[in-house]
Amino acid sequence: MSLREGKPTYRFASCMNHLPVSFLDELFRISAVPGLISFAGGLPDASFFDLEGIKAAADRVFQEQGKNALQYTTTDGYLPLREEISKRYKRRLGLDINPDEIQIVNGSQQSLDLVAKILTNPGDTILIERPGYLGAIEAFSFYRPRFSGINPDKEGPDIEILKTRLFEDNPVFFYGIPNSQNPSGLTWSDKRRREVAEILSDTSCLFYEDDAFGELFFDGKPRQPVMRYNPEKTMLSGSFSKIIAPGLRTGWIRAPPEVLTAFNRAKQAADLHSNLFSQMILTEYIQTHDIDKNSRQMATEYEKRCKIMTDLVKDLLPDTIDHTRPVGGMFMMLTLPDSMHSMEVFHKGIKRGVAVMPGIPFYTDDGGCRTIRLNFSASSEEQIKTGMERLSKVFE
Ligand SMILES: Cc1ncc(COP(=O)(O)O)c(C=O)c1O
């Protein structure tokens, strides 16, 4: 139909037909319900955002480098910020990562999009943990891959399944979150990290290591990334979202040189560069504050909330419900018995004034009917107690 006949017609790219159904609209709609306690989202606790400190850093950038901060810059990102990231890897993990190996991105979510863009042809296989991060599934889906899910065991992705998929499916990359996974809250053992690194050596498959939560371990001890054991096969992404503030939209990716060059071209075409003002504020902030101290405080508070939630799962919910035992991060996962459906729990929860995240959007197949993700970072102790009491009524 033409414009003249009254209604415009829109022709969308066929990739739009391959996107998973978005659950976020539903979540935004229900979060308007007055008095609702939500364990469904994934926000850090905003009370940890250092308003004074970030404001002072912004003022200094404006006064001292205002015009530069408002100018265009290079795609790879502000060098002093990449140097700070490099120094932090050395200090925290003993890793030698040159600033030239790092590309700044507009939140690590952008890395998900650009990595899939440069590596994936329609129909190529992407391996992903099962369940996997919803935002990654959404970002990758635009490139029309075939997903292949790897179930976890206690130590991380099941190594036998991984081996089989690597050799049978010839995947372009494997996406995983070894530290406090979203949605399950599971952390891979060091042994499993080494095993994954080793088996990738014999393949052309890259590993995309998403480290969104590595600085939020409750015991404060950093875990070595898979990248340490196989830097040539690993892309490692990080972010300031969970440890400083997500609104600054600043993350990074470290990748082998050839991959980084391709990534840089895709980034240039996408947005020229990330917000320079944000990058300069962060650099100033990192140079004048002990950001490790802030993330330690955050992790300590999240540990408390996680413990309260875990105890209440045991005390208030039926024994037939199993749960993960996170050692860091912001999420835990419940597994329901066969008689219950996660969507039913979701809808009944809303009626009782508590929102949980059904597992379905975290699966690239028909899984997720028996799993529920709970977020413990964004609710106070009081809210967790009230919310869990409301949730227990759903199971009565
Ligand atoms: C596992 C994981 N990766 C990436 C992101 C994206 O974070 P950002 O773009 O703010 O760095 C998130 C956000 O919650 C996440 O949970």
The ligand as an ORCA input file, in Angstrom:
! r2SCAN-3c Opt
* xyz 0 1
  C      26.067    -10.744     32.250
  C      25.877     -9.348     31.771
  N      26.596     -8.907     30.737
  C      26.471     -7.663     30.267
  C      25.573     -6.782     30.822
  C      25.453     -5.416     30.245
  O      25.958     -4.465     31.135
  P      26.519     -3.060     30.717
  O      26.180     -2.822     29.279
  O      25.843     -2.089     31.606
  O      28.005     -3.114     30.924
  C      24.778     -7.197     31.902
  C      23.794     -6.299     32.506
  O      23.117     -6.602     33.445
  C      24.939     -8.517     32.383
  O      24.211     -8.981     33.404
*
